Protein backbone atom coordinates (compact mmCIF):
# COMPACT_ATOMS: atom_id res chain seq x y z
CA UNK A 1 0.00 0.00 0.00
CA UNK A 2 2.90 2.35 0.64
CA UNK A 3 3.53 2.45 -3.14
CA UNK A 4 0.00 3.76 -3.83
CA UNK A 5 0.01 6.96 -1.81
CA UNK A 6 -1.62 8.99 -4.59
CA UNK A 7 -4.43 6.48 -5.21
CA UNK A 8 -7.87 8.15 -5.29
CA UNK A 9 -10.19 5.29 -6.35
CA UNK A 10 -10.10 1.65 -5.27
CA UNK A 11 -12.21 -1.43 -6.21
CA UNK A 12 -11.85 -4.68 -4.27
CA UNK A 13 -13.59 -7.85 -3.04
CA UNK A 14 -13.75 -8.96 0.60
CA UNK A 15 -12.05 -12.39 1.07
CA UNK A 16 -13.85 -15.43 2.45
CA UNK A 17 -11.80 -15.49 5.62
CA UNK A 18 -10.11 -12.83 7.68
CA UNK A 19 -7.98 -13.15 10.79
CA UNK A 20 -9.68 -10.11 12.34
CA UNK A 21 -12.87 -8.15 11.79
CA UNK A 22 -10.78 -5.13 10.78
CA UNK A 23 -10.77 -5.24 6.98
CA UNK A 24 -9.24 -1.82 6.34
CA UNK A 25 -6.33 -1.93 8.79
CA UNK A 26 -2.96 -0.22 9.19
CA UNK A 27 -1.96 -0.82 5.58
CA UNK A 28 -4.58 1.64 4.39
CA UNK A 29 -3.11 4.56 6.33
CA UNK A 30 -0.86 5.27 3.35
CA UNK A 31 -3.89 5.92 1.10
CA UNK A 32 -4.36 9.47 2.33
CA UNK A 33 -5.89 10.61 -0.98
CA UNK A 34 -8.37 7.74 -1.41
CA UNK A 35 -11.85 9.25 -1.90
CA UNK A 36 -13.82 6.51 -3.69
CA UNK A 37 -14.18 2.88 -2.58
CA UNK A 38 -16.13 0.22 -4.53
CA UNK A 39 -16.60 -3.05 -2.65
CA UNK A 40 -17.64 -5.82 -5.01
CA UNK A 41 -18.50 -9.37 -4.00
CA UNK A 42 -18.26 -9.96 -0.28
CA UNK A 43 -17.51 -13.47 0.95
CA UNK A 44 -17.27 -12.10 4.44
CA UNK A 45 -19.79 -9.72 6.08
CA UNK A 46 -18.70 -6.09 6.31
CA UNK A 47 -19.56 -4.45 9.61
CA UNK A 48 -19.04 -0.70 9.57
CA UNK A 49 -18.21 0.48 13.08
CA UNK A 50 -16.33 3.42 14.58
CA UNK A 51 -12.94 2.09 13.37
CA UNK A 52 -13.70 0.50 9.99
CA UNK A 53 -12.51 3.45 7.88
CA UNK A 54 -10.41 5.20 10.51
CA UNK A 55 -7.39 5.19 8.20
CA UNK A 56 -9.33 6.66 5.25
CA UNK A 57 -10.22 10.20 6.40
CA UNK A 58 -10.94 11.50 2.86
CA UNK A 59 -13.35 8.75 1.86
CA UNK A 60 -16.38 10.49 0.31
CA UNK A 61 -17.85 7.77 -1.93
CA UNK A 62 -18.65 4.15 -0.93
CA UNK A 63 -20.39 1.59 -3.14
CA UNK A 64 -21.46 -1.97 -2.26
CA UNK A 65 -22.25 -4.36 -5.13
CA UNK A 66 -22.91 -8.02 -5.93
CA UNK A 67 -24.90 -9.16 -2.89
CA UNK A 68 -22.34 -7.85 -0.44
CA UNK A 69 -23.42 -8.40 3.17
CA UNK A 70 -23.02 -5.02 4.79
CA UNK A 71 -24.20 -3.60 8.11
CA UNK A 72 -23.67 -0.25 9.83
CA UNK A 73 -23.65 -0.88 13.54
CA UNK A 74 -23.72 1.49 16.50
CA UNK A 75 -20.98 4.13 16.19
CA UNK A 76 -20.39 3.45 12.51
CA UNK A 77 -20.91 7.12 11.63
CA UNK A 78 -17.62 7.96 13.33
CA UNK A 79 -15.63 6.37 10.50
CA UNK A 80 -17.86 8.01 7.85
CA UNK A 81 -17.32 11.67 8.74
CA UNK A 82 -16.35 12.61 5.16
CA UNK A 83 -18.93 10.50 3.34
CA UNK A 84 -21.02 12.24 0.67
CA UNK A 85 -22.30 9.39 -1.55
CA UNK A 86 -23.44 5.95 -0.32
CA UNK A 87 -24.54 3.30 -2.85
CA UNK A 88 -26.04 -0.12 -2.06
CA UNK A 89 -26.63 -2.08 -5.27
CA UNK A 90 -27.87 -5.63 -5.73
CA UNK A 91 -29.68 -7.72 -3.15
CA UNK A 92 -28.63 -7.55 0.50
CA UNK A 93 -31.14 -9.82 2.25
CA UNK A 94 -30.17 -9.45 5.88
CA UNK A 95 -29.93 -5.67 5.62
CA UNK A 96 -33.34 -4.96 4.08
CA UNK A 97 -35.46 -7.78 5.47
CA UNK A 98 -34.64 -6.93 9.07
CA UNK A 99 -36.06 -3.53 10.06
CA UNK A 100 -33.60 -3.37 12.95
CA UNK A 101 -30.62 -3.51 10.60
CA UNK A 102 -32.16 -0.99 8.22
CA UNK A 103 -32.98 1.40 11.05
CA UNK A 104 -29.42 1.11 12.28
CA UNK A 105 -28.09 1.97 8.80
CA UNK A 106 -30.28 5.07 8.39
CA UNK A 107 -29.75 6.26 11.97
CA UNK A 108 -25.96 6.14 11.59
CA UNK A 109 -26.04 7.83 8.16
CA UNK A 110 -28.10 10.63 9.71
CA UNK A 111 -25.00 11.62 11.72
CA UNK A 112 -22.80 11.98 8.62
CA UNK A 113 -22.61 14.72 5.92
CA UNK A 114 -24.30 12.33 3.47
CA UNK A 115 -25.84 13.98 0.37
CA UNK A 116 -26.57 11.03 -1.95
CA UNK A 117 -28.15 7.69 -0.97
CA UNK A 118 -28.86 5.09 -3.64
CA UNK A 119 -30.61 1.70 -3.50
CA UNK A 120 -30.71 -0.18 -6.81
CA UNK A 121 -32.17 -3.70 -6.94
CA UNK A 122 -31.48 -3.87 -3.23
CA UNK A 123 -34.73 -5.02 -1.66
CA UNK A 124 -36.16 -8.52 -1.89
CA UNK A 125 -39.50 -9.50 -3.35
CA UNK A 126 -41.25 -9.30 0.02
CA UNK A 127 -40.63 -7.49 3.28
CA UNK A 128 -42.54 -6.77 6.42
CA UNK A 129 -42.15 -2.98 6.54
CA UNK A 130 -42.28 0.05 4.28
CA UNK A 131 -38.62 0.90 3.41
CA UNK A 132 -39.57 4.50 2.62
CA UNK A 133 -40.57 5.32 6.17
CA UNK A 134 -37.26 4.50 7.93
CA UNK A 135 -35.50 6.72 5.39
CA UNK A 136 -38.05 9.50 5.82
CA UNK A 137 -38.07 9.42 9.61
CA UNK A 138 -34.45 8.61 10.43
CA UNK A 139 -32.94 11.01 7.87
CA UNK A 140 -35.36 13.83 8.64
CA UNK A 141 -32.67 16.12 10.03
CA UNK A 142 -29.85 14.97 7.74
CA UNK A 143 -28.13 16.70 4.81
CA UNK A 144 -29.55 14.22 2.26
CA UNK A 145 -30.23 15.89 -1.12
CA UNK A 146 -30.54 12.99 -3.59
CA UNK A 147 -32.37 9.70 -2.97
CA UNK A 148 -32.60 6.84 -5.44
CA UNK A 149 -34.76 3.72 -4.95
CA UNK A 150 -34.98 1.90 -8.29
CA UNK A 151 -35.55 -1.62 -9.64
CA UNK A 152 -37.30 -2.70 -6.45
CA UNK A 153 -39.66 -5.46 -7.54
CA UNK A 154 -42.54 -4.87 -5.15
CA UNK A 155 -41.97 -1.34 -3.97
CA UNK A 156 -45.29 -0.41 -5.51
CA UNK A 157 -47.06 -2.49 -2.89
CA UNK A 158 -45.11 -0.73 -0.15
CA UNK A 159 -46.35 2.72 -1.09
CA UNK A 160 -49.82 2.88 0.42
CA UNK A 161 -50.56 6.65 0.35
CA UNK A 162 -52.15 6.70 3.80
CA UNK A 163 -49.12 5.16 5.54
CA UNK A 164 -46.23 7.14 4.07
CA UNK A 165 -44.31 9.94 5.77
CA UNK A 166 -43.17 13.06 3.89
CA UNK A 167 -39.60 13.06 2.50
CA UNK A 168 -36.74 14.64 4.49
CA UNK A 169 -36.87 18.47 4.25
CA UNK A 170 -33.37 18.64 2.74
CA UNK A 171 -34.25 16.23 -0.12
CA UNK A 172 -34.18 17.92 -3.55
CA UNK A 173 -34.04 15.02 -6.02
CA UNK A 174 -36.04 11.78 -5.83
CA UNK A 175 -35.70 8.88 -8.27
CA UNK A 176 -38.35 6.11 -7.99
CA UNK A 177 -37.98 4.66 -11.47
CA UNK A 178 -38.75 1.03 -12.39
CA UNK A 179 -40.58 0.07 -9.20
CA UNK A 180 -43.96 -1.03 -10.59
CA UNK A 181 -45.64 1.82 -8.76
CA UNK A 182 -49.37 1.96 -9.34
CA UNK A 183 -50.10 4.74 -6.86
CA UNK A 184 -48.05 7.69 -5.77
CA UNK A 185 -48.94 10.23 -3.11
CA UNK A 186 -46.18 12.10 -1.32
CA UNK A 187 -45.94 15.62 0.02
CA UNK A 188 -43.18 16.95 -2.24
CA UNK A 189 -42.27 19.95 -0.12
CA UNK A 190 -38.78 20.84 -1.39
CA UNK A 191 -38.40 18.32 -4.22
CA UNK A 192 -37.07 19.96 -7.40
CA UNK A 193 -36.54 16.89 -9.58
CA UNK A 194 -38.80 13.84 -9.50
CA UNK A 195 -38.34 10.75 -11.69
CA UNK A 196 -41.14 8.16 -11.97
CA UNK A 197 -40.13 6.43 -15.18
CA UNK A 198 -41.02 2.82 -16.01
CA UNK A 199 -43.77 2.43 -13.42
CA UNK A 200 -47.40 1.35 -13.68
CA UNK A 201 -48.86 4.76 -13.05
CA UNK A 202 -51.87 5.57 -15.22
CA UNK A 203 -53.76 8.83 -14.92
CA UNK A 204 -52.98 10.30 -11.54
CA UNK A 205 -53.91 13.41 -9.64
CA UNK A 206 -51.73 16.42 -8.84
CA UNK A 207 -53.18 18.78 -6.26
CA UNK A 208 -51.93 22.35 -6.64
CA UNK A 209 -54.69 24.03 -4.70
CA UNK A 210 -53.98 26.67 -2.03
CA UNK A 211 -50.82 27.72 -3.87
CA UNK A 212 -50.34 31.41 -4.67
CA UNK A 213 -50.23 30.81 -8.41
CA UNK A 214 -49.62 33.91 -10.52
CA UNK A 215 -50.39 34.15 -14.22
CA UNK A 216 -47.66 36.46 -15.50
CA UNK A 217 -45.13 36.58 -18.29
CA UNK A 218 -42.66 34.68 -16.11
CA UNK A 219 -45.11 31.83 -15.39
CA UNK A 220 -46.53 31.63 -18.93
CA UNK A 221 -44.41 28.53 -19.85
CA UNK A 222 -45.76 26.77 -16.75
CA UNK A 223 -49.36 27.61 -17.71
CA UNK A 224 -48.77 26.25 -21.22
CA UNK A 225 -47.32 23.08 -19.68
CA UNK A 226 -50.45 22.68 -17.57
CA UNK A 227 -52.62 22.96 -20.69
CA UNK A 228 -50.75 20.03 -22.28
CA UNK A 229 -50.70 17.76 -19.22
CA UNK A 230 -52.57 14.45 -19.48
CA UNK A 231 -52.81 14.06 -15.71
CA UNK A 232 -55.60 15.36 -13.53
CA UNK A 233 -54.81 18.68 -11.86
CA UNK A 234 -56.57 20.35 -8.96
CA UNK A 235 -56.07 24.11 -9.26
CA UNK A 236 -57.44 27.23 -7.65
CA UNK A 237 -60.49 28.76 -9.29
CA UNK A 238 -58.52 31.89 -10.22
CA UNK A 239 -54.98 33.09 -10.54
CA UNK A 240 -53.65 36.62 -10.28
CA UNK A 241 -52.60 38.49 -13.40
CA UNK A 242 -49.72 40.97 -13.61
CA UNK A 243 -51.95 43.83 -12.40
CA UNK A 244 -53.24 41.79 -9.45
CA UNK A 245 -56.71 41.08 -10.83
CA UNK A 246 -58.08 37.54 -10.65
CA UNK A 247 -58.74 35.55 -13.80
CA UNK A 248 -60.41 32.15 -14.06
CA UNK A 249 -58.18 29.14 -14.79
CA UNK A 250 -60.81 27.60 -17.04
CA UNK A 251 -60.95 27.55 -19.96
CA UNK A 252 -57.18 27.58 -19.76
CA UNK A 253 -56.71 28.63 -23.41
CA UNK A 254 -58.52 31.90 -22.66
CA UNK A 255 -56.19 32.43 -19.73
CA UNK A 256 -53.13 31.85 -21.93
CA UNK A 257 -54.41 34.36 -24.51
CA UNK A 258 -55.02 36.94 -21.80
CA UNK A 259 -51.52 36.54 -20.36
CA UNK A 260 -49.93 36.61 -23.82
CA UNK A 261 -51.82 39.81 -24.62
CA UNK A 262 -50.40 41.49 -21.56
CA UNK A 263 -46.93 40.20 -22.28
CA UNK A 264 -47.05 41.44 -25.87
CA UNK A 265 -48.12 44.96 -24.90
CA UNK A 266 -45.62 44.98 -22.08
CA UNK A 267 -42.81 43.91 -24.41
CA UNK A 268 -43.79 46.55 -26.98
CA UNK A 269 -43.82 49.21 -24.28
CA UNK A 270 -40.40 48.16 -23.02
CA UNK A 271 -38.94 48.25 -26.55
CA UNK A 272 -40.51 51.64 -27.28
CA UNK A 273 -39.27 53.13 -24.02
CA UNK A 274 -35.79 51.69 -24.56
CA UNK A 275 -35.55 53.09 -28.08
CA UNK A 276 -36.93 56.46 -26.96
CA UNK A 277 -34.49 56.64 -24.07
CA UNK A 278 -31.56 55.70 -26.31
CA UNK A 279 -32.52 58.39 -28.87
CA UNK A 280 -32.93 60.97 -26.11
CA UNK A 281 -29.52 60.17 -24.66
CA UNK A 282 -27.89 60.39 -28.09
CA UNK A 283 -29.54 63.79 -28.76
CA UNK A 284 -28.47 65.11 -25.35
CA UNK A 285 -24.89 63.92 -25.84
CA UNK A 286 -24.69 65.44 -29.33
CA UNK A 287 -26.15 68.72 -28.08
CA UNK A 288 -23.63 68.90 -25.24
CA UNK A 289 -20.77 68.08 -27.58
CA UNK A 290 -21.90 70.78 -30.01
CA UNK A 291 -22.39 73.35 -27.25
CA UNK A 292 -19.00 72.77 -25.70
CA UNK A 293 -17.15 71.82 -28.87
CA UNK A 294 -14.52 74.53 -28.50
CA UNK A 295 -13.85 73.69 -24.88
CA UNK A 296 -13.63 70.01 -25.75
CA UNK A 297 -11.28 70.78 -28.60
CA UNK A 298 -9.17 72.96 -26.34
CA UNK A 299 -9.05 70.23 -23.69
CA UNK A 300 -8.08 67.71 -26.35
CA UNK A 301 -5.15 69.75 -27.62
CA UNK A 302 -4.17 70.64 -24.07
CA UNK A 303 -4.02 66.95 -23.14
CA UNK A 304 -2.21 66.20 -26.36
CA UNK A 305 0.37 68.86 -25.66
CA UNK A 306 1.16 67.29 -22.30
CA UNK A 307 2.06 64.01 -23.97
CA UNK A 308 3.72 65.47 -27.06
CA UNK A 309 5.88 68.36 -25.95
CA UNK A 310 7.00 70.92 -28.50
CA UNK A 311 10.25 70.07 -30.23
CA UNK A 312 12.26 72.60 -32.15
CA UNK A 313 12.21 72.03 -35.87
CA UNK A 314 15.41 71.23 -37.65
CA UNK A 315 13.97 72.03 -41.07
CA UNK A 316 16.79 73.28 -43.32
CA UNK A 317 14.69 73.77 -46.47
CA UNK A 318 14.78 76.81 -48.69
CA UNK A 319 12.09 79.33 -47.68
CA UNK A 320 11.46 82.85 -48.88
CA UNK A 321 10.55 84.03 -45.39
CA UNK A 322 11.59 83.02 -41.92
CA UNK A 323 8.09 83.55 -40.51
CA UNK A 324 4.59 84.52 -41.67
CA UNK A 325 2.86 86.90 -39.22
CA UNK A 326 -0.92 86.37 -38.93
CA UNK A 327 -2.71 89.03 -36.92
CA UNK A 328 -5.90 91.04 -36.64
CA UNK A 329 -5.93 94.43 -38.33
CA UNK A 330 -6.57 96.07 -34.95
CA UNK A 331 -3.07 94.94 -33.93
CA UNK A 332 -1.38 96.42 -37.00
CA UNK A 333 0.58 99.08 -35.11
CA UNK A 334 2.07 96.47 -32.76
CA UNK A 335 3.23 94.33 -35.70
CA UNK A 336 4.60 97.15 -37.80
CA UNK A 337 6.31 99.08 -35.00
CA UNK A 338 7.44 96.31 -32.67
CA UNK A 339 7.68 92.99 -34.48
CA UNK A 340 9.21 94.20 -37.72
CA UNK A 341 11.61 96.58 -35.99
CA UNK A 342 12.78 94.06 -33.41
CA UNK A 343 12.81 90.91 -35.55
CA UNK A 344 13.88 92.20 -38.97
CA UNK A 345 16.11 95.08 -38.01
CA UNK A 346 17.76 93.71 -34.91
CA UNK A 347 17.18 89.96 -35.25
CA UNK A 348 17.96 89.62 -38.95
CA UNK A 349 14.72 87.70 -39.55
CA UNK A 350 12.75 88.10 -42.75
CA UNK A 351 9.01 88.33 -42.11
CA UNK A 352 6.00 87.95 -44.40
CA UNK A 353 3.44 90.67 -43.60
CA UNK A 354 0.29 90.84 -45.69
CA UNK A 355 0.22 94.66 -46.08
CA UNK A 356 3.67 94.53 -47.56
CA UNK A 357 4.21 91.10 -49.10
CA UNK A 358 0.81 89.86 -50.40
CA UNK A 359 0.40 90.03 -54.19
CA UNK A 360 -2.30 92.54 -55.19
CA UNK A 361 -5.23 91.13 -57.19
CA UNK A 362 -4.76 87.57 -55.94
CA UNK A 363 -7.36 85.73 -53.83
CA UNK A 364 -6.84 86.30 -50.11
CA UNK A 365 -6.94 82.55 -49.46
CA UNK A 366 -4.25 81.96 -52.09
CA UNK A 367 -2.08 84.69 -50.58
CA UNK A 368 -2.42 83.16 -47.10
CA UNK A 369 -1.67 79.66 -48.37
CA UNK A 370 1.38 80.79 -50.28
CA UNK A 371 2.63 82.76 -47.28
CA UNK A 372 2.40 79.68 -45.06
CA UNK A 373 4.16 77.45 -47.57
CA UNK A 374 6.91 80.02 -48.28
CA UNK A 375 7.62 80.61 -44.58
CA UNK A 376 9.67 78.46 -42.24
CA UNK A 377 7.30 79.30 -39.33
CA UNK A 378 3.82 80.76 -38.86
CA UNK A 379 3.37 83.21 -35.99
CA UNK A 380 -0.16 84.11 -34.84
CA UNK A 381 -0.67 87.27 -32.79
CA UNK A 382 -3.62 86.07 -30.72
CA UNK A 383 -5.76 88.77 -29.11
CA UNK A 384 -9.41 88.94 -28.12
CA UNK A 385 -10.34 90.53 -31.44
CA UNK A 386 -8.39 87.83 -33.29
CA UNK A 387 -10.23 85.05 -31.42
CA UNK A 388 -13.69 86.60 -31.86
CA UNK A 389 -13.18 86.96 -35.61
CA UNK A 390 -11.77 83.43 -35.84
CA UNK A 391 -14.76 81.89 -34.03
CA UNK A 392 -17.19 83.89 -36.14
CA UNK A 393 -15.30 82.74 -39.21
CA UNK A 394 -15.59 79.07 -38.25
CA UNK A 395 -19.36 79.40 -37.71
CA UNK A 396 -19.97 81.15 -41.04
CA UNK A 397 -20.61 80.12 -44.62
CA UNK A 398 -17.98 80.41 -47.33
CA UNK A 399 -18.87 83.94 -48.52
CA UNK A 400 -19.10 85.17 -44.94
CA UNK A 401 -15.82 83.44 -44.19
CA UNK A 402 -14.06 85.38 -46.92
CA UNK A 403 -15.50 88.62 -45.52
CA UNK A 404 -14.17 87.82 -42.03
CA UNK A 405 -10.74 87.02 -43.43
CA UNK A 406 -10.64 90.31 -45.30
CA UNK A 407 -11.74 92.14 -42.17
CA UNK A 408 -9.11 90.37 -40.07
CA UNK A 409 -6.37 91.16 -42.51
CA UNK A 410 -7.62 94.73 -42.97
CA UNK A 411 -8.03 94.37 -46.71
N, C-alpha and C positions, 0 to 999 in steps of 0.2 A: 504493500500500500504506500510505502514511503516514496515510491517512484511515480506515484499518480497524484501529486500534490495539487495540480491544477485541474483535476477532473471536476466537471460540473454536473454530469449526468451519468447515472449508473443503473444497469438492468441486471438482475440476478434472480436465481432460484434459491429457496431455502432447503438445505439438505435433509435427508430422512432422519438423521441422528445428529445430536449435538451434545457435547460434553456438559455444557451449561445452558441455561435459558437465555443467556446474553448473546444475541446473534450479532449485534453490531458493537463489538468490543473495542479494546485498545487500538487495534490495527486501523480503525477508521478515524482516529484522531488526526491522521495526516491529511485527510480529505476535507480541508478547511473551506474549500470553495464548492463542495458538492451541494447543489440546490434541488436536484430532481432525482427521485429514487423510484424505480419501477420494479416491484417484486412480482415475479411470474408465478410459476407453480410452486406451491408450498407442500412439502412432504412432512413438514413439522409445523405445528401451530405457532403463530406469531402473536405473542402477548405484548401489547404496547403499554409499558408502565413508565414510571418517572425516570428510568435510566436507559430505556431502549435506544433513544437517539441522542444520548447525552454528549456524544463525540461529534455530532453533526449539527452544529448550531445554526448553519445557514440553510437548512433543509426547508424548502418552501412548497415542494410538490411531491406527493406520495401517491402511488398507484398500485392497487392490488388486483391481480388478474388470475385467470385459470383456476377457479375454485380454491383460492388460497384461504386457509382458515386463519382468520384474523380477529382479535378482540382488543378493545381498549379498556383496560381495567382501571381501578381507582388510582388517581395520580398520574395517569398517562398524559394528561395535558402538559405536564411539566417538561416533557421531552419534545413537545410540539409547539414551542413558543414562537417559532418563525413560520409555521405552516400557513399557506394561503390556499392551496388546492388539495383536495382529498378525493380520490377516485376509488370506488369499489366496483369492479366489473366481474361479471360471471358469478355463478351461484355460490353463495356462502351460507350453507344450511344452518349451522349452529348460530350464526350471528343474527339472521333475520327471523328464524322461527321462534327464538326465545326472546320475549319482550324485555327480559331483564338485561340480556346482553346488548340489545339495541338501545335501550335507555342509557346504559352505561356509555356506549359509543357517543350518543348525541350529547349527553351531559358533560363528558370530557371535552368534546369539540367546542362546546359553548364557551369554554374558558381559554380558547385559543383565538388568534386573529384570523380565523378561517373566513374566506370569501367565496370559495367555490366548493360545492359538495355534489358528487355525481354518483348515482346508482344506475348501472346499465346491466340488465339481465341478471339482477342480483337476488331477487326474491323468488321463492319457490312458488309452485302452483297453488298452494293453500297455506294460510296462516291464520292465527287466532286473534289478530289485532289489526288495527288500521295503521299501516306504517307512516302515513302522513302525519298523524297526530303527535307521535313522539318527536318528530322533526319540528312541527309547529310549536309545540309547548316547550321543549327543552332548548331550542335555539331561538327562543323569543327575544332574548336580550343579547344576541350574538351580533357579529359583524357580517353574517352571511348575506351575499348579494346575488349569487347564482345557484340555483338548485335544479338538478337534472334527475328525473326518475323515468327511465325509458325501458322499453322491451320487458315490461313486467306483465306476465301472462294474464293474471287475474286482478290487476290493480283496479280495473273497472268495477269489480264487485266490492272493492274496499273503499269506494268513494260515495257512500250514502250521504246526500247533501245535508241531512239533519244531524249528522254525527261528526262533521268535520270542523276543525278549528281554523281560524284565519291564518294566513302565512305570517312568518316573522316580519315585523315592521321594516327591517333593513333589506328585505328581499326585493330585488329589482327585476330579475329575469327568472322565468319558470318554464321548464321544458318537460312536458308530460306526453311526449310523442310515443306512438306505438304501444299503447297500454289497453286497447280494447275498451276505452271509456265509452259508456253509453249515456252517462249523465255527468254534468259538471256544474258545480255551484260553489264557488269560493268568493270570499270578500277580497277582491284584488285591490287592496288599499294603495300600495306604493308600487305595484307591478308595472313596469314599463314595456317589457317584452314577454309575450305569452305564446308558447308553441303547443298546439294540440293536433299535430299532424298524425295521420294514419291511426285514427281512432274510429269508434263506431257512432260518433255523434251525428244525429240527423239535424233537424231544425231545433234550435235551442233558443232560449230567451236571454236577452241582455237587458237588465234593468238600469236605466240611466236617469230615473226620476230623482227629484230633489237635488239635482245638480244645477249650479248657476250657469246654464248654457247660454252663450251669447252668439248671436248670428251676425257676425261682422266680416269684414274682408279677410281678416286673419283666420277665421274659423270656416270660411267658405269651402276649402277642400274637405274638411271633416263632414260638413253638411252634405256635400256631393257623395262622399263615401257612404253615409247613412242611406241615401236614396238608392244606392246600388246593392245594399246588403240583402242577403237572402234569409237572414235570421230574423227572429222576432225581437223588436225593440220596444221597451217601455220608456217613453219620453214625457217631459212636461207638456202641458197643453200649449204653452207659448214660450218663446225665447225672446230675449231683448235685442233689438236692432242697435245700430251704431248710436242713434240719437236717444236710446233708452226706452223707446216705445216697444210694447209687446206685439208680437206677430205670431199667429197660429202656426204650429209645426205642420199641420195638414191642411190642404195637400202640400207635400214637401216641395214639389216643382214650383209652386207659386212662391214659396219662401225663397227658393234659390234665385228666382227671377228678381224678387224684391231686393235681395242682398246684392246681386250683380248690378242692378240699376244704381244702387248707392255707391258701389265700388267704382263704377264707370264714371259717374259724375265727379266723385271724389278724385279719381285719377286725373280727369281732365282739368279740374280746378288746380290740382298740384302742379301739373305741367304748365298751365297758363301762368300761374303765379311765379313759377321758377323762371320761365322765359321772360316775363315782365320784369322781374327783379334783376335778372342778368342784363337786360337791355338798359334798365335804369342805372345800374352800376357802371356800365360801359359809357353811357352818356355823361354821367357825373365825372368819371375819370377823364374823359376827353375834354370836358369843359374846364376842369381844373388845370389840365396840362396846357390848354390853349391860353387860359388866363395868366398862368405863371410861366409861360414859355421862356421869357427872357431871363427870369430868375433861375429856372431850371437849366437853361443853357449856360448861364454864368456859373452856376454851381458845378456843371459838368466840366467846363474848361478850367475852373479853379481846382477841382479834384485832379484833373488830368495834369495840370501844371505841377502839382505836388509830386506826382510820380515821374514826370518827364521834365526835369529841370532844363532851363535854357542853356544851350551850348553855343558858344561863339562859332560862327561860320568860318570855314577856311576856304571859301569860294574864291578862286583866283582867276575867274573868267574876265573877259573884256567887256566892260560896261561903259556907257557914255557918261553916266552920273554915278556918284557915290551913294546918293540917297534921294528919294522922291519925297517931298514934303506935302502931306495931305492935311488940309486945315479948313476951318470955316472962314468965310470972308470977314466975319467980325473980328477975327484974330490976325488980320493982314498986317497991321502995324508991328505986332510982336514978331512975326516971321521975317518981315523985310528989315526991321531995324536990329533985332537981336540975333535971330538964327543966322541970317546971311552974313552979317558982320562978324559974328563970332566964329562960325564954322568955315565960311569960305575965305574970309580975309586972314583970320588968325590960325584957323585949323587946317587950311589948305585942302578943304573938302569941296567937291563940286556938287552943287545941289540942283535938283529939278524943281522949279517953281512955276505953277501954271501961268501966272501973269506974264512971266518972262519967257518960258521955254515951250509952251504949247503952241502947236502950229495953227494959225488962224484959218478958219473955214473948214476945219476937220471936226467930225463928230466928237462931242465931249467924252463919250465912252471910249472911243478909239484913242484919243489923247491920253486918257487915264491909263488904259491898258498898255500903251506903248511906254508911258513913263515908268510903270511898274517893271516891265520887262527890261528896260534900258538902264535900270538903277540896281545897284548892288543891294541896297536896303530900301524899305519903305517906312517912313516916320510919320505917325499920325499925331497931330496936336489935338488931343481930346479935351474939349471943354463942354460945358452944359449945352451951349448952342449947337456944337458939333453932334452931341448925342441926340438931342431933340430932333434935329434934321435927319439924322441917320435912322432913328426909329420911325419917323414919319415916312421916310423913303421906303423902308422895308414893308410898311403896311399899305403902300400905294400901288396903283396900276403903273404900267410902263410909261405912258405919257406923263403922269404925275411924277414918276420917279426921275425922269429926265429934268423936269422943272426943279425938283429939289436939288439935284446935282448941280444944275446951273446956279441956283441960289447959293448953295454951299460954296461953290468955287468963285462966286461973285462975277459970273459971266453973263 
